Amino acid sequence: MKYVLVVLFLGLGIFSTAQEVEREGKKYVVKKNKILLDGNDVTSTFSLEEQAKIKAEFSKLADEIKLKEKEAKRLKKAEKERKKAEKAQKRAEKEQKRAEKELKQKEKAQSNYNKAVKDLEQTQNKYERLKSRGKLSPNDEAKWLEKIQKLNEKIEKAEKKLNRS
C-alpha cells in the first residue's frame, strides 16, 4: 500500500509540473490566457479556434491532475482511517487481556479463600474429635490452637485479597 502511494505521488509530481499541451509535435505551455512556446508568447499566431482547442486540452489535463490529487487525498485519508482502526483494535485487545487477567486473579483469590475455609473446617473438626476422645496433651492442644489461629489469619488474608480484586 505504501508503494502504491509513493508511485501515485511521484506521478502527481510529474503531472503537476507538466502543464504542457502537445500539438503538431510542439509542446506549448499555457499560463493564464497566454500560450507559450519555449518561453515566448505565441498566442497571437493561432486563430481563436486553435487557441480554444489548446486551452481546452490544457483544461482537460488540469482536470485530470485535480482528479488524481483528489484520489491521492482520498487514499491518504483511507490509510489514516485504517491506521486509526488498527490502533483502536489494539487498544480493545489490550483492554480485553487486562480484564481477563483481572478475572483470573479474582478466581484465584476466590479459590484460595475457599481452600483456606475448607482447611480451617477440617482442622477444627479434627481438633474437636481428638479433644472429645481425650487424646490431646496440653502441649498438643496448644499446637492445635496455634494451627487454627494461623488458618484464621490465612482466611483473613485471602478475604482481603478477594475484596481487593
Secondary structure as GFF3:
##gff-version 3
##sequence-region A 1 165
A	DSSP	alpha_helix	2	17	.	.	.	ID=ss1
A	DSSP	beta_strand	20	23	.	.	.	ID=ss2
A	DSSP	beta_strand	26	31	.	.	.	ID=ss3
A	DSSP	beta_strand	34	37	.	.	.	ID=ss4
A	DSSP	beta_strand	40	41	.	.	.	ID=ss5
A	DSSP	three_ten_helix	43	45	.	.	.	ID=ss6
A	DSSP	alpha_helix	48	133	.	.	.	ID=ss7
A	DSSP	alpha_helix	138	164	.	.	.	ID=ss8
###
